[in-house]
Amino acid sequence: MNLTDLIKTGESDTIEFKEKFDDRTIESAVVFANTKGGIIFIGVSDKNNIKGIEIGKETINQWVNQISQSTDPRIIPEIEKIRIDGKTVVAVQIKGNPIKPVSTKGKCLKRVDSSNRAMTAQEVAQMHLHSAGMSWDKYPAKNASLEDIDSDKVKRYIQKAKETGRKKIGDDETPMQVLEKMSLITEGQPTWAAILLFSKETNKFISQAAIHCGRFKGKNIVIDDRMIVGTVFEQIDEAMDFIRKNINVKFVMTGKPEREQVWDYPLEALREALINAVCHRDYTIFSNIEVRIYDDKLIIRSPGFLPCGITLEELYKPHSSTLRNKGLAEVLYDTELIERWGSGIEKIQQHCRDAGLPKPTFEEYQGFRVVFGKDVYDEEYLRDLKLNERQIKAVMHVKEKGQITNKEYQEICKTSKRTASRDLLDLASSGIFEQIGTTGVGTAYILKVPYGATMVP
């Protein structure tokens, strides 16, 4: 795709428009250098209108020097002039810098939504480690010794890794030898990954390694609360126990000897999201993973933003796995809790689709969070609202088809036009349906709150 065609695609994580060259242009160059690179088009408005820009003979060289001298490590952009509709537009191409983070005026910048934001100290440290090919969890854990490692927990991992076939481990290797071979013991001391995975008292060394679970009635009333600590394996299992205790389950007859359990949310999706949270969270931030269960949604929030080199936009596309905690990820991979193909997000979405639920949303909001929307229009909920069976049948029809007319209501419910009109009016006045069109055959009814939509605090 040539540069002119790129402009037509609009702004994105790798394309930005500026009407003129100024300090904000340099800031955007820093943002692109701190990711995978991008192009800044100068002479184009935010609304994709070609404004053009007047430049002199030395302008390009001056811009190259300004960007280079204002950044550390220095960025050397590639700059090209293009003519569009008789106007000059300048394309400033920035490559992802091999040494990160890049700063300008003492600030390391990253993109958050549509604005540039200064990185926190933790984010700067994480980017330094990532740039050097290092991982925080491979460093020795402060004040920890080999006596703090539970050999039985290591043995259970070894057995599981052998069963999956993902790790070759000799029968004569001791638990500590295995950890040394994996660099989970270094200089005779367990690493942070070893503490998170196999310690006797994880919370003793890293108090923020916990999952805080809460069940809320309404927005603020807490009806169940638990702080879960332990190894990451224990945290995942106990958090799932809390979730099962605090969400609803139905038993559906399928013609098989055993009834099928249908939960408010697919347990496989929730477990995958929890595993991603403990694997990819930023453990240098003194905050816990949170599981918040509301009447109409479930939120899993993990401290820290996305790992270096990946954006929210890229999450929804096929992408390679980007690891923040390499030691932790290696063990979770060996035990088949994660894959290394960046497929976790797609798995979560697929489980929700299979359950007939809307896609969960992924957001960078006070960290990174996944919001699962509940089916608020299930039959039990509608009966609690005192709807009659005809109205419930109509709501189920609209969930599947998108809308319903008076005539369709009569046919589906085997009722008169007068009754259909009264029932539909009740559904509209109660806030469940919304009328579109005014009179006659053009009138139909849709769900006032789109199926699966949730209000996120």
Secondary structure, 3 states (H helix, E strand, C coil): CCHHHHHHCCCCCCEEEECCCCHHHHHHHHHHHCCCEEEEEECECCCCCECCCCCCCCHHHHHHHHHHHCEECCCCCEEEEEEECCEEEEEEEEECCCCCCCEECCEEEEEECCEEEECCHHHHHHHHHHHCCCCHHHCECCCCCHHHECHHHHHHHHHHHHHHCCCCCCCCCCHHHHHHHCCCEECCEEEHHHHHHHECCHHHHCCCCCEEEEEEECCCEEEEEEEECCCHHHHHHHHHHHHHHHCCEEEECCCCCCCEEEECCCHHHHHHHHHHHHHHCCCCCCCCEEEEECCCEEEEEECCCCCCCCCHHHHCCCCCCCCCCHHHHHHHHHCCCCCCCCCHHHHHHHHHHHCCCCCCEEEECCCEEEEEECCCCCHHHHHHCCCCHHHHHHHHHHHHHCCECHHHHHHHHCCCHHHHHHHHHHHHHCCCEEEECCCHHHCEEEECCCCCCCCCC
